[in-house]
Amino acid sequence: MQNLARLFSLILLLSIPACTHEEKEPLRVGTILWPGSEPIFLARDLGYIDDGSIRLVEYTTLGEASREFRNGMLDAAFITFDIALQLQQQGIEPRVVLVIDYSEGADAIVARPGVRRLEDLRGKRVAVEDMVVSIYVLGRALKMAGLQPSDIQVVRIPVDQQLRSYESGQVDAVVTYEPFVDKLRAAGAHTIFDSRQLPGEIVDVLVVNKDVLEKSPEQVEQLVQGWLQARHYLEEHPADALARMSPRLDTSPSELASMFDKLRMLSLEENLSLLGKPSSPLVESARQLQRFMLEEGLLREPVQPEQMLDARPLEALQESR
């Protein structure tokens, strides 16, 4: 009997690990320096998300973040919609689970004082990051001014090196986005074009790998909820929120407030109306963006942007209210 009892105890001990749930790895979420994604850092600061479930990974440029997402080093990323279209064409299957913001002035072309309007760019050296969103802003601006790309000298410069290039006199104008617009203006540049002239066309989104969304929906919901909660906190307690967020962007609370004035950050309800309908304005914006990308050779063939939209995390949050 004693031997049988020992054998039973051993079997019970061996069976315990098989019955326990394996702890999930934290979601690896790529971010860049962009005011629209800053609420996710505010969410971490306020305890809405934690490193045990969601790990924020910081990158200098969109190109770095998108490459790491494409290579499977990230589970989710804050990116522009144009990058999501490219990822879809490459077979990565990103899922847009949250529309972060529409840029309403936060993407811009800034220039030296002698360049007073877009037409004055003819023959000038223009710094552009090698990313679709910057090329798109420049292309749309040139078309509005009746200029061709061949009318200017395009200089490919990463966003984190543009200020130095401007200050050293290497370029006459820069296509960039906040917080770099603000830094260039402080260096003497002025805005000659911005995304207010492209309403609804520059969209920032949170994408999640399709397989990750299927395997870890609760973690994705926590990520989405954290950003939405922080957005609400920013609305209700702007002074404290701005004071918490501004150091990471190396700016003052008042300067950060002016950057947020150039963005329209979307609520849960607005997101549901965009992601839950295949015929939403978001899809039309994506198709317009896609036409430009095809013309410029930035996409090889058309994709189906509506296939990327996934409102399930938002719907789960709405149901839990």
VMD Tcl script that draws the C-alpha trace (Angstrom):
set ca {
  {0.00 0.00 0.00}
  {2.87 2.34 0.86}
  {4.47 1.76 -2.56}
  {1.12 2.38 -4.28}
  {0.68 5.64 -2.35}
  {4.15 6.80 -3.38}
  {3.45 5.90 -7.02}
  {0.16 7.80 -6.95}
  {1.88 10.85 -5.42}
  {4.56 10.75 -8.12}
  {1.96 10.52 -10.91}
  {0.06 13.44 -9.36}
  {3.23 15.55 -9.16}
  {4.14 14.83 -12.78}
  {0.65 15.72 -13.96}
  {0.53 19.18 -12.30}
  {2.65 21.06 -14.92}
  {0.44 19.73 -17.69}
  {-2.61 21.28 -16.02}
  {-1.13 24.73 -15.47}
  {-1.57 27.44 -18.09}
  {1.60 28.64 -19.76}
  {2.18 32.32 -19.05}
  {1.94 34.41 -22.22}
  {4.81 36.51 -23.43}
  {4.16 40.26 -23.49}
  {3.07 41.84 -26.76}
  {6.00 43.62 -28.39}
  {4.66 46.95 -29.65}
  {6.72 49.22 -31.91}
  {6.52 53.00 -31.47}
  {8.23 56.09 -32.89}
  {8.47 59.74 -31.86}
  {4.98 60.90 -32.85}
  {2.45 62.77 -30.68}
  {-0.41 60.51 -31.74}
  {1.17 57.40 -30.28}
  {2.34 59.11 -27.08}
  {-0.86 58.23 -25.18}
  {0.34 54.62 -25.05}
  {3.33 55.78 -22.96}
  {0.94 57.80 -20.83}
  {-1.11 54.63 -20.41}
  {1.98 52.82 -19.12}
  {2.80 55.70 -16.81}
  {-0.73 55.68 -15.38}
  {-0.79 51.89 -14.95}
  {-3.39 51.18 -17.64}
  {-0.92 48.76 -19.24}
  {2.11 46.98 -17.78}
  {5.35 45.53 -19.13}
  {4.29 42.05 -18.11}
  {1.56 42.08 -20.76}
  {2.63 44.83 -23.19}
  {6.20 45.84 -23.90}
  {6.74 49.12 -25.74}
  {9.72 49.11 -28.11}
  {10.96 52.52 -29.25}
  {12.36 53.25 -32.72}
  {13.79 56.39 -34.30}
  {12.01 56.07 -37.65}
  {8.92 54.52 -39.19}
  {11.17 52.52 -41.48}
  {12.80 50.75 -38.55}
  {9.47 49.95 -36.88}
  {7.88 48.64 -40.08}
  {10.93 46.49 -40.88}
  {10.88 44.90 -37.43}
  {7.13 44.22 -37.75}
  {7.68 42.66 -41.17}
  {10.49 40.48 -39.80}
  {8.34 39.19 -36.95}
  {10.25 41.00 -34.21}
  {7.13 42.98 -33.27}
  {3.57 41.81 -32.62}
  {2.04 45.26 -33.13}
  {3.13 48.71 -34.25}
  {1.97 52.31 -34.50}
  {2.42 53.16 -38.19}
  {0.91 55.14 -41.05}
  {-1.74 53.54 -43.26}
  {0.54 53.55 -46.31}
  {2.95 51.22 -44.52}
  {0.05 48.93 -43.63}
  {-0.80 48.71 -47.35}
  {2.79 47.77 -48.18}
  {2.85 45.15 -45.44}
  {-0.39 43.65 -46.75}
  {1.10 43.37 -50.25}
  {4.14 41.61 -48.77}
  {1.86 38.95 -47.27}
  {2.40 39.95 -43.64}
  {-1.36 40.17 -42.91}
  {-1.49 43.18 -40.58}
  {-4.81 43.93 -38.91}
  {-5.79 47.53 -38.22}
  {-7.39 47.40 -34.77}
  {-7.34 51.12 -33.96}
  {-7.25 54.37 -35.91}
  {-4.99 56.60 -33.83}
  {-5.43 59.92 -35.55}
  {-5.87 62.01 -38.66}
  {-3.06 64.47 -39.26}
  {-4.46 67.99 -39.53}
  {-1.26 70.01 -39.73}
  {1.19 67.67 -37.99}
  {2.79 66.63 -41.31}
  {4.31 69.57 -43.14}
  {6.80 71.05 -45.55}
  {8.94 73.69 -43.86}
  {11.41 75.94 -45.65}
  {13.93 78.73 -45.27}
  {12.53 82.28 -45.02}
  {13.41 82.97 -48.67}
  {11.12 80.15 -49.82}
  {7.75 81.78 -49.22}
  {5.41 79.43 -51.09}
  {5.37 76.03 -52.78}
  {6.13 77.52 -56.21}
  {9.43 78.83 -54.79}
  {10.64 75.23 -54.35}
  {11.58 75.10 -58.04}
  {15.28 74.25 -58.25}
  {15.58 73.95 -54.44}
  {17.00 71.08 -52.37}
  {14.18 69.34 -50.46}
  {14.90 66.81 -47.71}
  {12.52 63.84 -47.67}
  {12.57 60.74 -45.50}
  {12.49 57.60 -47.62}
  {8.97 56.72 -46.45}
  {5.69 56.74 -48.36}
  {3.91 59.27 -46.14}
  {6.59 61.94 -46.73}
  {6.75 61.19 -50.45}
  {2.94 61.37 -50.55}
  {2.84 64.78 -48.81}
  {5.49 66.13 -51.18}
  {3.80 64.67 -54.26}
  {0.40 66.10 -53.37}
  {1.93 69.49 -52.58}
  {3.87 69.65 -55.85}
  {0.76 68.74 -57.82}
  {-1.22 71.52 -56.13}
  {1.56 73.98 -57.02}
  {1.75 72.81 -60.63}
  {5.28 71.45 -60.15}
  {6.84 68.14 -61.16}
  {9.26 66.11 -59.01}
  {11.92 66.92 -61.61}
  {11.49 70.63 -60.78}
  {13.16 70.14 -57.37}
  {16.23 68.40 -56.02}
  {15.09 65.60 -53.73}
  {17.58 64.75 -50.98}
  {16.88 61.52 -49.06}
  {17.54 62.21 -45.38}
  {16.24 60.19 -42.37}
  {13.92 62.18 -40.13}
  {16.32 62.22 -37.18}
  {19.03 63.86 -39.34}
  {16.88 66.49 -41.04}
  {17.37 69.24 -38.45}
  {21.16 68.93 -38.69}
  {20.95 69.03 -42.50}
  {18.83 72.17 -42.38}
  {21.06 73.92 -39.86}
  {24.21 73.10 -41.85}
  {22.70 74.57 -45.04}
  {22.52 71.28 -46.96}
  {18.82 71.70 -47.80}
  {16.36 74.53 -48.47}
  {13.19 72.77 -47.35}
  {12.18 69.68 -45.38}
  {9.20 67.31 -45.59}
  {8.66 66.08 -42.04}
  {6.24 65.63 -39.13}
  {5.89 66.55 -35.47}
  {7.84 66.85 -33.22}
  {10.46 67.58 -35.92}
  {8.32 70.32 -37.51}
  {8.47 72.21 -34.21}
  {12.25 71.76 -33.91}
  {12.81 73.01 -37.47}
  {10.59 76.03 -36.87}
  {12.66 76.82 -33.78}
  {15.71 76.74 -36.07}
  {14.19 79.42 -38.30}
  {12.13 77.45 -40.82}
  {8.50 78.26 -41.57}
  {5.62 76.14 -42.85}
  {4.68 76.47 -46.51}
  {2.36 73.43 -46.67}
  {0.79 71.05 -44.17}
  {-1.71 68.22 -43.90}
  {-4.63 70.57 -43.23}
  {-4.67 70.87 -47.02}
  {-5.04 67.06 -47.25}
  {-8.09 66.44 -45.04}
  {-8.59 62.80 -44.12}
  {-5.61 61.62 -46.18}
  {-2.83 61.14 -43.58}
  {-3.96 58.42 -41.18}
  {-2.06 56.78 -38.33}
  {-3.11 53.34 -37.15}
  {-2.26 50.56 -34.74}
  {-1.66 47.28 -36.55}
  {-1.41 43.81 -35.04}
  {-0.18 40.66 -36.72}
  {-3.19 38.52 -37.68}
  {-1.88 35.40 -35.88}
  {-1.18 37.40 -32.72}
  {-4.71 38.80 -32.76}
  {-6.14 35.29 -33.03}
  {-3.91 33.84 -30.29}
  {-3.88 36.75 -27.83}
  {-7.10 38.77 -28.23}
  {-7.17 39.77 -24.54}
  {-3.73 41.34 -24.73}
  {-4.69 43.22 -27.90}
  {-7.84 44.46 -26.17}
  {-5.74 45.67 -23.23}
  {-3.43 47.53 -25.63}
  {-6.34 49.21 -27.42}
  {-8.11 50.01 -24.16}
  {-4.92 51.49 -22.68}
  {-4.54 53.95 -25.56}
  {-8.24 54.93 -25.39}
  {-8.11 55.39 -21.61}
  {-5.01 57.57 -21.91}
  {-6.68 59.63 -24.66}
  {-9.59 60.21 -22.27}
  {-7.17 61.15 -19.46}
  {-5.54 63.69 -21.78}
  {-8.96 65.27 -22.39}
  {-9.90 65.31 -18.70}
  {-6.51 66.20 -17.17}
  {-4.53 67.95 -19.94}
  {-1.99 69.71 -17.70}
  {-0.88 66.52 -15.94}
  {-0.99 64.42 -19.12}
  {1.12 66.92 -21.09}
  {3.63 67.22 -18.25}
  {4.01 63.43 -18.20}
  {4.38 63.05 -21.99}
  {6.48 66.05 -23.03}
  {9.91 64.89 -21.71}
  {10.00 61.86 -24.03}
  {9.49 64.12 -27.04}
  {12.07 66.60 -25.70}
  {9.54 69.42 -25.77}
  {7.58 71.58 -23.34}
  {3.97 70.85 -22.28}
  {2.75 73.95 -24.14}
  {4.61 72.95 -27.32}
  {3.18 69.43 -27.08}
  {-0.30 70.90 -26.64}
  {0.12 72.78 -29.93}
  {1.18 69.53 -31.62}
  {-1.97 67.79 -30.41}
  {-3.96 70.69 -31.87}
  {-2.70 69.47 -35.28}
  {-4.13 65.97 -34.76}
  {-7.64 64.61 -34.55}
  {-7.40 61.61 -32.23}
  {-10.35 59.27 -32.52}
  {-12.66 57.92 -29.82}
  {-13.97 54.37 -29.41}
  {-17.23 55.29 -31.14}
  {-15.46 56.96 -34.08}
  {-13.19 53.94 -34.45}
  {-16.13 51.57 -34.51}
  {-17.75 53.56 -37.31}
  {-14.54 53.39 -39.35}
  {-13.38 49.83 -38.70}
  {-16.77 48.17 -38.49}
  {-17.99 49.19 -41.96}
  {-16.41 48.01 -45.24}
  {-17.62 51.19 -46.98}
  {-16.29 53.64 -44.36}
  {-14.41 56.88 -45.25}
  {-11.24 55.15 -44.06}
  {-11.45 52.66 -46.93}
  {-11.92 55.46 -49.46}
  {-8.88 57.29 -48.05}
  {-6.89 54.07 -48.31}
  {-7.91 53.60 -51.94}
  {-6.87 57.15 -52.82}
  {-3.54 56.57 -51.10}
  {-3.18 53.28 -52.95}
  {-3.74 54.95 -56.34}
  {-0.90 57.36 -55.61}
  {1.38 54.53 -54.44}
  {0.69 52.51 -57.60}
  {1.42 55.52 -59.81}
  {4.70 56.14 -57.98}
  {5.75 52.48 -57.97}
  {5.42 52.25 -54.19}
  {3.03 49.32 -54.58}
  {3.40 46.63 -57.24}
  {-0.30 45.78 -57.49}
  {-3.60 46.76 -55.82}
  {-4.49 45.30 -52.42}
  {-7.78 45.16 -50.54}
  {-7.51 47.64 -47.63}
  {-10.90 46.65 -46.22}
  {-9.50 43.18 -45.50}
  {-7.11 44.70 -42.96}
  {-9.79 46.32 -40.81}
  {-10.69 44.37 -37.67}
  {-13.09 45.88 -35.14}
  {-13.28 42.85 -32.82}
  {-11.09 44.29 -30.03}
  {-13.13 47.51 -30.09}
  {-16.42 45.60 -30.12}
  {-15.26 43.56 -27.11}
  {-14.45 46.77 -25.24}
  {-17.82 48.26 -26.09}
  {-19.63 45.15 -24.87}
  {-17.71 45.19 -21.57}
  {-18.82 48.75 -20.75}
}
mol new
graphics top color blue
foreach p $ca { graphics top sphere $p radius 0.5 }
foreach p [lrange $ca 0 end-1] q [lrange $ca 1 end] { graphics top cylinder $p $q radius 0.2 }
display resetview
